[in-house]
């Protein structure tokens, strides 16, 4: 990407330019450059940088000086590339306005599609496509996006039948209207995406993952391609490796006549990727070839968003895939076997928390055979959890460890998903918002359980087996696996033992020993215990958590006694990496 002369706030894609700064353009726009540099088909775009977002907040929430003029210049560049006109009555140009922070935060910030639409543009789209229903649907969708994300409408707009009814609902709720001027739409949309970087859901996500609160977002303005144009169009998501178990195989979904928001929102359950293969085998083959390039070049499993417009494939984004703990382990080991990673780098791809998650209990053998099976859905993020069902994110936050059951989830539910022991939805597939966020949180999740699931489960105690996609009545007994039983975990453990001098295991004690288990709870409190000078070995659950591991290493301890070695070893390696 390169910065055109006179631009202060924009960066324009150029596949021949040097690699751009992710901190400046965000991960989404960086992936556009990467895909273009590989010769893949990407709709043209320009990027409003994170520096503009910083200036937006510094100025009290107004677009920084000069940005409005640069937005016009950026749009003119897209018009020249495509032979279209923004707001035009012939061959109109519509754009998406998408967030993109330097650190991936899937679904946490806003995206507005089909921007630039008004009554005249709808008529022009109808004339160009020969399909009045398509043009009306684009206008209805845009009006809903803008009303909800820019004007703050809280009414349910997705199922309203036409633009007029969406407009009426917005006006009734917020007393405002979507502007007809495309340039006013664009300026307000960019500001709304900036503001979404400090929304409650984004703040909750950053807090959970230790991401700085002042991290802003870039804004990618990209020419629209339409997966809802005709029967030869659609949208989908492809993972280059299975994000549930890590298998080296394509994993994804496709929705004919859909836009990307339909898939990720979970409101519509798409079909497996084989549906695209059956409809368009040449497009499917082109997609798999692109996926292989991106996986190889990215040196990691990729999450790829794509759209097919009238039989032509367009790639919209590629990023490292969010994955379960099981998948993280399998992918890290397999990348070593493929010669892509060295063992030391593979250890950085797996966290201590993921290993602890992987060692969580599962339903005991035979316990489900006589249990009352309540509902079945798609196993989106494996694991087992038991709790009382609640149906709002607020109730889940007020009752940590409960099971959150929703029709579908949205970014506004994230605070409840973080608190919940498991997530169950009526709608959506394996690439829906609920599925992707749950995998990132390593929270058990079952999606697509069917109508009336919420009403049938709320208030009940249930056991969610998100490995099989089954939900049972009551609390079922569980059993835990041992890390020594798993070949991938054994290999990671051997590599980890070679990467850190601290000895970890059940029988590594050497005097003098400090045993935190002998301390009374009131003596321990919420603070880490003081480790006596000269201590060589520590024992106790407190020294198995990352804070305890750091305290032990900082005190010069040589050995940590624990039954599960790998999570402690990984925490020690992570601490060494930060302090080296």
Secondary structure by P-SEA (a helix, b strand, c coil): cccccccccbbbbbccccccccccccaaaaaaaaaaaacccccccccccaaaaaaaaaaccccccaaaaaaaaaaaaaaaacccccccccbbbbbbbbbbccccccccbbbbccccccaaaaaaaaaaaccaaaaaaaaaaaaaaaacccccccccccccccaaaaaaaaaaaccccccccaaaaaaaaaaaaaaacccaaaaaaaaaacccccbbbbbbbbbbbbcccccccccbbbbccccccccccccccccccccaaaaaacccccccaaaaaaacaaaaaaaaaaaaaaaaaaccbbbbbbcccccbbbbcccccccccaaaaaaaaaaaaaaccccaaaaaaaccaaaaaaaacccccccccccccccccccccbbbbbbbbbbccaaaaaacccbbbbcccccccaaaaaaaccbbbbcccccccaaaaaaaaaccbbbcccccccccccccbbbbbcccccccccccccbbbbbccccaaaaaaaaaaaaaccccccccccccccccccccccccccccccccccccccccccccccaaaaaaaaaaccccccccccaaaaaaaaaaaaaac
